[in-house]
Amino acid sequence: MTPAKTAPPRELFVRHARKNGRPIVTLRALDEKDTCVVDVRFGGEGAKGTAPQSYRFADARHASTFVSEAVQALMYLGCEITDRAPA
């Protein structure tokens, strides 16, 4: 018997936070069918030596709430937020 092929996770959204033109953090939400994962990478996408921290949620709604609250805090701290649509 061969193992079933699993589809790659579907990217839901990506949020980038910058302050004074410098990348601070990238939050990327992935739908894995039965759960949703938010990968958080400090220093932005191209930062060296920063492995993403992953946070697993029961569904996209919970992941979206987590990201929304993080974005609010970053805005309060003076960060500019940009987003990227799913690929």
C-alpha positions in Angstrom: 0.0 0.0 0.0 1.3 3.5 -0.9 0.7 6.5 1.3 -1.9 8.9 0.1 -0.5 12.1 -1.3 -1.5 15.2 0.7 -2.1 18.5 -0.8 0.2 21.3 0.2 -1.2 23.8 2.7 -3.2 26.7 1.1 -1.9 30.2 1.9 -4.7 32.3 3.4 -2.8 35.6 3.8 0.5 37.2 4.6 1.0 40.4 6.7 4.3 42.3 6.8 5.2 44.8 9.5 7.8 47.5 8.9 9.0 50.3 11.0 11.2 53.1 9.6 11.5 51.1 6.4 13.0 48.1 8.2 11.2 44.7 8.2 10.0 43.8 11.7 7.9 40.6 11.3 6.0 38.6 8.7 2.9 36.6 9.7 1.8 33.9 7.2 -1.4 31.9 7.6 -1.7 28.4 6.1 -4.8 26.3 5.9 -3.9 22.6 6.3 -7.5 21.3 6.0 -7.9 20.1 9.6 -5.9 22.9 11.3 -4.5 26.3 10.5 -0.9 27.4 11.1 0.4 30.9 11.4 4.2 31.1 10.8 5.8 34.1 12.4 9.2 35.2 11.1 11.0 38.1 12.8 13.0 40.4 10.6 10.9 39.7 7.5 11.1 37.1 4.8 14.8 37.5 3.9 16.2 37.7 7.4 19.2 35.5 8.1 19.2 33.1 11.0 15.5 33.5 11.9 13.5 30.3 11.7 9.7 30.9 11.7 7.8 30.2 14.9 4.7 28.2 14.1 1.4 28.5 16.0 -1.4 26.0 15.3 -5.1 26.8 15.5 -8.3 24.8 15.2 -9.5 26.7 12.2 -8.9 29.8 10.0 -11.1 32.0 12.2 -9.0 31.5 15.3 -5.8 32.0 13.3 -7.2 35.2 11.8 -8.1 36.5 15.2 -4.5 35.9 16.4 -3.1 37.7 13.4 -5.6 40.6 13.7 -4.6 41.2 17.3 -0.9 41.0 16.6 -1.4 43.5 13.7 -3.3 45.9 16.0 -0.4 45.8 18.5 2.2 46.4 15.8 0.2 49.4 14.5 0.0 50.8 18.0 3.8 50.5 18.2 4.1 52.5 15.0 4.6 49.8 12.4 3.3 50.0 8.8 1.4 46.9 7.8 1.1 45.6 4.3 -0.5 42.4 3.0 0.0 40.0 0.2 -2.9 38.2 -1.4 -2.8 34.4 -1.6 -0.6 33.0 -4.3 
